[in-house]
Amino acid sequence: MKQTAVRFNNGAAHNCPPEWSWTFGPMSDYDLWVVLDGHGWFYINGKSYELRTGDIMLLTPGSYGHAEHELDSPLRVMAVHFDFIEGAPEPEVLYLYLRCQETSFLEQMLWRSVNAGINNKQNDADFWLTAVLKEILPEICHGEFSVYQNKVEKLCNEIAVHPEKNISIKEMAARFNICKDHFSRVFKKLKGCSPQQYLIKVKIEQAYSLLLNSNLTVSEIAEELSYTSVNYFCRQFKAERGITPRQVRSQTK
């Protein structure tokens, strides 16, 4: 597994004024941006990216471009400059763009890194910044996802045994001690589908088995699998199997 070590250089929260714009490059170190609020654009190495709450940009040494925002929706960002000591991206990578639905956790960790840097606690600043990078850039900091393989398989087995349980993505992620977005990336990388898609697939497979091998009505099967709406259950079933539950039942008669 690729190891990661970083050195925090400086960082701050920025409430960009309405007239703000920024032309940069070539960058001399890494610059991590987490958009906390606002609406703007990044133009990097000839490509453009819309910026909204939850967007993350990692500018790497050598990258160049321009950033701006809407006058009535100024950007509020956390920005940190740092260097990789170990585990840096490949040399040809000039920037990375990600989208995260929940930024409060990242904001807290970045604040800890920035505050540690302000107070000349270099080791603490490096530690918290590394934690952030491991959350949002697993392809850089973890190199591979095999570290989660056993835990994901255990979770999938539990879902298969108890398809009636409605476990949320947040609850799943909490078991791994990672954020929802990172967990979803890990799960999809290992299983080839999102956690929600996997849950639906398991429920529908169980429903199909019950339609073939039990006398339960369609409504009873939906209730057995914790669906609160029979119509919603039937729509999911058809989307997954290409046939309605009643059509399956009629084939068994």
C-alpha positions in Angstrom: 0.0 0.0 0.0 1.3 3.4 -0.9 2.2 5.4 2.2 1.6 9.1 2.5 3.5 11.8 4.3 3.0 15.6 3.9 4.4 18.8 5.2 2.0 21.6 5.9 3.3 25.0 4.6 0.4 27.4 5.3 -3.3 27.7 5.1 -6.4 29.7 5.9 -10.2 30.2 5.4 -11.0 32.7 2.7 -14.2 34.7 2.4 -13.6 36.0 -1.1 -14.9 39.5 -1.7 -17.4 40.1 -4.6 -14.8 41.5 -6.9 -12.3 38.7 -6.3 -10.5 36.8 -9.0 -7.2 34.9 -9.0 -4.7 34.2 -11.8 -2.1 31.7 -10.7 0.8 29.5 -11.9 2.9 27.8 -12.3 2.3 26.5 -8.8 5.4 25.9 -6.7 3.7 23.5 -4.2 0.4 21.7 -3.7 -2.7 23.8 -3.0 -5.8 22.1 -1.6 -9.1 23.9 -2.0 -12.4 22.9 -0.3 -15.4 25.0 -1.4 -17.6 25.7 1.7 -20.0 28.0 0.0 -20.6 30.1 -3.1 -20.5 29.6 -6.9 -17.6 30.1 -9.2 -15.2 28.6 -11.8 -11.7 27.3 -12.1 -9.9 27.4 -15.4 -6.9 25.1 -15.2 -4.5 24.2 -17.9 -7.1 24.9 -20.6 -10.1 23.2 -18.9 -12.9 24.8 -16.9 -14.6 23.5 -13.8 -17.7 24.9 -12.1 -17.3 25.3 -8.3 -20.1 24.8 -5.8 -20.3 23.8 -2.2 -18.5 20.5 -1.7 -16.1 20.8 -4.6 -12.5 20.0 -4.0 -9.5 21.0 -6.1 -6.0 19.9 -5.6 -3.6 22.1 -7.6 -0.2 20.5 -8.0 3.3 22.0 -8.8 3.4 23.3 -12.3 -0.3 23.9 -12.7 -1.6 27.3 -13.8 -4.9 29.0 -14.5 -7.6 31.4 -13.3 -10.4 31.4 -10.8 -13.4 33.7 -10.3 -16.9 33.7 -8.9 -20.4 35.2 -9.2 -20.7 38.7 -7.7 -23.8 37.7 -5.8 -22.5 34.3 -4.7 -18.9 34.8 -3.6 -16.8 31.8 -2.7 -15.9 30.8 0.8 -13.1 28.2 0.8 -10.5 26.5 3.0 -7.1 26.5 1.2 -3.9 24.8 2.4 -0.5 24.8 0.8 1.7 21.8 1.4 4.3 19.4 0.0 4.2 15.6 -0.4 7.2 13.9 1.3 5.9 10.5 0.3 3.0 9.2 -1.8 2.7 12.2 -4.2 0.6 12.0 -7.4 2.2 10.9 -10.6 4.4 13.7 -12.1 2.1 14.1 -15.1 -0.9 14.9 -12.8 -1.4 18.7 -12.8 -4.7 18.9 -10.8 -7.4 16.8 -9.3 -11.1 17.5 -9.0 -13.5 15.8 -6.6 -17.0 16.5 -5.3 -18.0 15.8 -1.7 -21.6 16.0 -0.4 -20.6 16.8 3.2 -17.8 19.2 3.9 -18.2 20.0 7.6 -16.0 17.1 8.7 -13.2 18.1 6.2 -13.5 21.7 7.4 -13.0 20.7 11.0 -9.9 18.7 10.2 -8.5 21.4 8.0 -9.1 24.0 10.8 -7.1 21.7 13.1 -4.3 21.6 10.6 -4.3 25.4 10.1 -4.5 26.2 13.8 -1.6 23.8 14.5 0.4 25.5 11.8 -0.3 28.9 13.2 0.9 27.7 16.6 4.1 26.2 15.2 3.0 22.6 15.9 4.3 21.2 12.6 3.7 17.5 13.5 0.1 18.2 14.4 -0.5 20.3 11.2 1.0 17.5 9.1 -1.1 14.8 10.9 -4.5 16.5 10.4 -3.7 17.4 6.8 -2.8 13.8 6.1 -6.1 12.7 7.6 -7.9 15.0 5.2 -6.1 13.7 2.2 -6.8 10.1 3.2 -10.5 11.0 3.3 -10.8 12.7 -0.1 -8.0 11.3 -2.2 -7.9 7.5 -1.5 -6.5 6.9 -5.0 -3.4 8.9 -3.9 -3.1 8.1 -0.3 -4.3 4.5 -0.2 -3.1 3.4 -3.6 -5.5 0.5 -3.4 -8.6 -0.4 -1.5 -7.7 -3.9 -0.3 -7.4 -2.7 3.2 -11.2 -2.5 3.3 -11.9 -5.8 1.4 -12.7 -8.0 4.5 -14.9 -5.4 6.2 -16.8 -4.7 3.0 -17.4 -8.5 2.5 -18.5 -8.8 6.1 -21.0 -6.0 5.6 -22.3 -7.5 2.4 -22.8 -10.8 4.1 -24.8 -9.1 6.8 -27.0 -7.4 4.3 -27.6 -10.7 2.4 -28.6 -12.4 5.7 -30.9 -9.6 6.8 -32.2 -7.9 3.6 -35.2 -6.6 5.6 -32.9 -4.1 7.5 -32.7 -0.6 6.1 -29.2 0.5 6.9 -28.2 4.0 5.8 -25.0 4.9 3.9 -24.1 7.1 6.9 -24.4 4.1 9.3 -22.3 1.9 7.0 -19.6 4.6 6.7 -19.5 5.0 10.5 -18.5 1.3 10.8 -15.4 2.1 8.6 -14.6 5.4 10.4 -14.7 7.2 7.1 -17.0 9.8 5.6 -20.0 8.8 3.4 -18.3 9.9 0.1 -15.1 8.0 0.8 -17.1 4.9 1.8 -19.2 5.0 -1.3 -16.0 5.3 -3.5 -14.5 2.3 -1.6 -17.6 0.2 -1.9 -18.1 0.9 -5.6 -14.4 0.1 -6.3 -14.7 -3.2 -4.6 -18.2 -4.3 -5.5 -18.8 -2.6 -8.9 -22.0 -0.8 -7.7 -23.0 1.8 -5.1 -24.0 0.7 -1.6 -27.6 1.8 -2.3 -27.7 -0.3 -5.5 -26.3 -3.3 -3.6 -29.0 -2.9 -1.0 -31.8 -2.8 -3.6 -30.3 -5.8 -5.5 -30.3 -7.9 -2.3 -33.9 -7.0 -1.4 -35.2 -7.7 -4.9 -33.4 -11.1 -5.0 -35.0 -12.0 -1.7 -38.4 -10.8 -3.0 -38.0 -12.9 -6.1 -37.2 -16.0 -4.0 -40.3 -15.4 -1.8 -42.5 -15.0 -4.9 -41.4 -18.3 -6.2 -41.2 -20.3 -2.9 -43.8 -18.9 -0.5 -47.5 -18.1 -0.4 -46.9 -14.5 0.8 -48.8 -11.9 -1.1 -46.9 -9.1 -2.9 -48.0 -6.7 -0.1 -46.7 -9.1 2.5 -43.4 -9.5 0.8 -43.0 -5.7 0.5 -43.7 -5.4 4.2 -41.3 -8.3 5.0 -38.5 -6.4 3.3 -39.4 -3.1 5.1 -40.9 -1.3 2.2 -43.4 1.3 3.3 -45.0 1.5 -0.1 -46.1 -1.5 -2.2 -46.1 0.6 -5.4 -42.5 1.7 -4.7 -41.5 -1.9 -4.1 -43.1 -2.9 -7.4 -41.3 -0.1 -9.3 -37.9 -1.2 -7.9 -38.6 -4.8 -8.6 -39.5 -4.1 -12.2 -36.4 -1.9 -12.7 -34.2 -4.6 -11.3 -35.8 -7.7 -12.9 -37.5 -6.3 -15.9 -40.8 -7.9 -14.8 -43.4 -7.1 -12.2 -43.9 -9.1 -8.9 -47.4 -10.2 -10.1 -46.0 -11.4 -13.4 -43.5 -13.6 -11.5 -46.2 -14.9 -9.2 -48.5 -15.8 -12.2 -45.7 -17.8 -13.7 -45.6 -20.1 -10.7 -49.3 -21.0 -11.0 
